[in-house]
């Protein structure tokens, strides 16, 4: 796994099946962030993410029969969430910055149509957000978050929409693996994460 000097993690989602290209901003609380088709989620604050470290990730995605490999860098602080996703050639595909109630995003022109920045961020919120904050963010969606010792399941209208299982070295550190299925958009991701040490 490569070490990337400043950022972190990747978030899964470069190829979210239902997303629509989006290069502008979304304000906190807007219904523009989607966890699935017609399933909005309110944004959580940067301080409501569970981790405060810089992380690098290798993402092995399966979208239908198509495998996609990405590398990601993530930096989370109490004031800002920042994510950069790179393709296998090292080209920057997605940049997300969430601060001051706005999601700023840049999507590479060469990405396929249908990629949606807010949906990528929504997946990251579900994976790495504090459960209490996520439950509040889902209050108007008709969805519930079910927590296991090493798992999260998001159910909407009596159907599983998202499933994540965690195999981390410590519950407070984002080092280890996550297996994530987004049943709403139709993809799976194996995420291998390592914290950046200085």
N, C-alpha and C positions, 0 to 999 in steps of 0.2 A: 504494500500500500504506500502510495506516495505521500510525502508530507508537504503541506502547502503553506507557507508562512503566515498567513493572516486570517483566513476565513474559516469556513467549516462546512460542514456537513452537506450533504446533499439532499436532498430530499428526495425523495423518491421521485418524483413525478415529472418526468419530463414528458412523458407521453401520455398524459392523461387523456383518456378517451373522450371525454366530453367537453373539453375546454375550448374556449374560443380565444383566438389571439388577442392579446391585451397588453398595450404598452403604456397605459396611463396609470392613474392612481385610484385607490378605493378608500373611502373614509371609514373610520371605525363605526361599526354598527350597521353599515349598509348591507343589504341582502345580496350584494354582488359576489360574495364569496360562496362557492358551492362545494359541498362534499359529495355531491352526486347530482344527476339531472333533477332539477326542481327541488333541491334539498339545500337551502341556504343555511349558513352558519355565521353568527356574529364573530368578529375578530376579537381575539384576546390581546391583552397588552404584552409588550416584550417581557415585563417583569413576571408574567404568569406562565412562562415556559419553565420547565423543571430543571433545566441545565444552564450553567453559566460558563461553559468552557468552549474553546475552539476545537473543532473536530474535523477530521477528514473522513470521507466515506467512499467506498466502492459500491456501486449499485448494479445489481444484475436483475434486469426487468424482463418480464414476459408479458407481451401485449398480444393476446391471441396466440398465434404461432410464431410471432416475431420476437426474437431476443434482442435486447438493447442493453449496452453496457455504458455506464456513466461514472464519472468521478465528481465528488461534491466537496465543498468546503462550507462550513457553517460557523457563525460566530453569534453567540447569544449573550446579551447583557441585560441589565434591568431597564435600559433605555432604548435598546435597538436589537432587532433580529436581522441578520444578514446571511444570505445564502447565495452561493455561486455553483452552477452546474456546468460541467465540462464534458465534451464528447470524448471518444476514444483517441482522437487526434490532438486533444488538448485545447480545442477551440471552445470559447465561452459560449454556452447555449442560452443560459438563463441567469439573470442577476435579480435578486429580490432584496429590498430593504424595507423593513417595517419599523417606522418610528413616527412619533408625534401624530398618531392616528391616521397615517397614510401609508399605503403600500405603493412603493415606487418599484417599477419593474422594467427590465430591458430583455427582450427576446431577440435572438439572432434571426436575421432575415432568412437564413437557410432552413430554419425549422419547418416541419410540415404544418399545414394549416390545422387548426383545431387545438393548438396548445394554448392554455389559459393560465396566466400567472396567478390569479386569485385561487384557482383550484389547486395548484401546486402548493401554495401557502396554506390552504385549508387542510391538506393532508399532513403537512408538517405540524400544524397546530394539534391535530388529533394524535399524532405520534408522540409529540414531545411537550405538549401543554400539561399544566397541572390539572388533575381531574376536576377539582372544584370549579375552576375557571371554565373548563370545557362544558361542564353540566349547565352552567349559567348561559354560556354562549349558544347552547342547543335548546334553550327553554322554549323558543317559539317555533321550533322546527318539527316537532312531533317525533324527535329522535331521543334515544337514551344511550348513555355510555355505561357499559357493564365492565367492571374491573375484576380481573383475577390476579393471582399472585404475580404472574409474569405475562399477563395478556390484557388486551383491550378489545372490546367488541362494540361497535356502534350499530344500534338497531333502529330502523325507521319504519314505522307502520308495520310492525311485526316481522320485518325481514332484516337479516344481517346485511349491512351495507359495507362495513369496514371491519377487518380483523387484523390484529397485530399480536405476535408472540415475541417476547424479549428474552434473550440469553446474554445478559450483561454481567460484567465482572463485579460490578457494585451497583446497587440501586440508585446511587447518587452520581454515577459517572457514566457517560455515554461511550463506553468502550465495550465492544462485543458485537453481537449480531441481532438483527431484527428481521423477522419475516412478516411481510405486510401484503394483505390482499384487499384491493379496492373492488368490491363486487359491483358497485354502481357503475364505475367506468370500465371495468373489465380488464384489470391488469394485476400482476403480482410482482413483488420486489423483494429480493434478498439484499439486506443492507449490512455491510461490514464497516464498523466505525472504530476509529482510534482517536483519542484525545491528543491534541498537539501539546507537547511539553516544551517549555522554554528553558 
